Amino acid sequence: CLEKIKDGTPQTPKYCNADEGVPFLSAKDITTGQINWNRIKYIVPELHEELYSKIAPKKNDVLLAKNGTTGVGAIVENDAVFDIYVTLALLRPNQKIILPRYLLRVVNSPLCKKQFDAHSKGIGVPNLHLNEIQKVQIPLPPLSVQKEIVAHLDKLSEDVKRLEANYKQIIADCDELKKSILKKTFEGES
């Protein structure tokens, strides 16, 4: 990382509505491996100014859930202005040696998940401490190989999404066919 791994504010913020506030993300907003902007909370602008002066997420940073659903990462894909809660760690990759999307893929891999699980603390709600995150070892091939790995995994992800959509459509079609057959059967048609 270009900078020391940091996490968001531990203080419970003062929330407000979306029209008046600044987006505020926590671990619950990245549990799918992407930032879910649909159910985020908003904080008052005064608190944002204070928090943003200490940690300002930017495009290509990787956010890592460190509390609750630990070890799930999501990449910041745009220049949105937002703040983060203590449940998220911010990893800013040194793009001279590691591609942001490669770091994201590695963070979300079974290799890292196993290490995160081994270093999680706490009973009930798992917690990853920043110093434990920094100890995680990842493979670091040359940038050209990282680019190939990311391209291959992105293609596989697209294939999976396409197959899921196809199967959902097949299931929906089967349900419609079943309803139609039942309707005809009970109405006495053959």
Secondary structure in CASP SS format (residue, H / E / C, confidence):
PFRMAT SS
TARGET T0000
AUTHOR 0000-0000-0000
METHOD secondary structure of the structure
MODEL  1
C C 1.00
L C 1.00
E C 1.00
K C 1.00
I C 1.00
K E 1.00
D E 1.00
G C 1.00
T E 1.00
P C 1.00
Q C 1.00
T C 1.00
P C 1.00
K C 1.00
Y E 1.00
C E 1.00
N C 1.00
A C 1.00
D C 1.00
E C 1.00
G C 1.00
V E 1.00
P E 1.00
F E 1.00
L E 1.00
S C 1.00
A H 1.00
K H 1.00
D H 1.00
I H 1.00
T C 1.00
T C 1.00
G C 1.00
Q C 1.00
I C 1.00
N C 1.00
W H 1.00
N H 1.00
R H 1.00
I C 1.00
K E 1.00
Y E 1.00
I E 1.00
V C 1.00
P H 1.00
E H 1.00
L H 1.00
H H 1.00
E H 1.00
E H 1.00
L H 1.00
Y H 1.00
S H 1.00
K H 1.00
I C 1.00
A C 1.00
P C 1.00
K C 1.00
K C 1.00
N C 1.00
D C 1.00
V E 1.00
L E 1.00
L E 1.00
A E 1.00
K C 1.00
N E 1.00
G C 1.00
T C 1.00
T C 1.00
G C 1.00
V C 1.00
G E 1.00
A E 1.00
I E 1.00
V C 1.00
E C 1.00
N C 1.00
D C 1.00
A C 1.00
V C 1.00
F C 1.00
D E 1.00
I E 1.00
Y E 1.00
V C 1.00
T C 1.00
L E 1.00
A E 1.00
L E 1.00
L E 1.00
R C 1.00
P C 1.00
N C 1.00
Q C 1.00
K C 1.00
I C 1.00
I C 1.00
L C 1.00
P H 1.00
R H 1.00
Y H 1.00
L H 1.00
L H 1.00
R H 1.00
V H 1.00
V H 1.00
N C 1.00
S C 1.00
P H 1.00
L H 1.00
C H 1.00
K H 1.00
K H 1.00
Q H 1.00
F H 1.00
D H 1.00
A H 1.00
H H 1.00
S C 1.00
K E 1.00
G C 1.00
I C 1.00
G C 1.00
V C 1.00
P C 1.00
N E 1.00
L C 1.00
H C 1.00
L H 1.00
N H 1.00
E H 1.00
I H 1.00
Q H 1.00
K H 1.00
V C 1.00
Q C 1.00
I C 1.00
P C 1.00
L C 1.00
P C 1.00
P C 1.00
L H 1.00
S H 1.00
V H 1.00
Q H 1.00
K H 1.00
E H 1.00
I H 1.00
V H 1.00
A H 1.00
H H 1.00
L H 1.00
D H 1.00
K H 1.00
L H 1.00
S H 1.00
E H 1.00
D H 1.00
V H 1.00
K H 1.00
R H 1.00
L H 1.00
E H 1.00
A H 1.00
N H 1.00
Y H 1.00
K H 1.00
Q H 1.00
I H 1.00
I H 1.00
A H 1.00
D H 1.00
C H 1.00
D H 1.00
E H 1.00
L H 1.00
K H 1.00
K H 1.00
S H 1.00
I H 1.00
L H 1.00
K H 1.00
K H 1.00
T H 1.00
F H 1.00
E C 1.00
G C 1.00
E C 1.00
S C 1.00
END
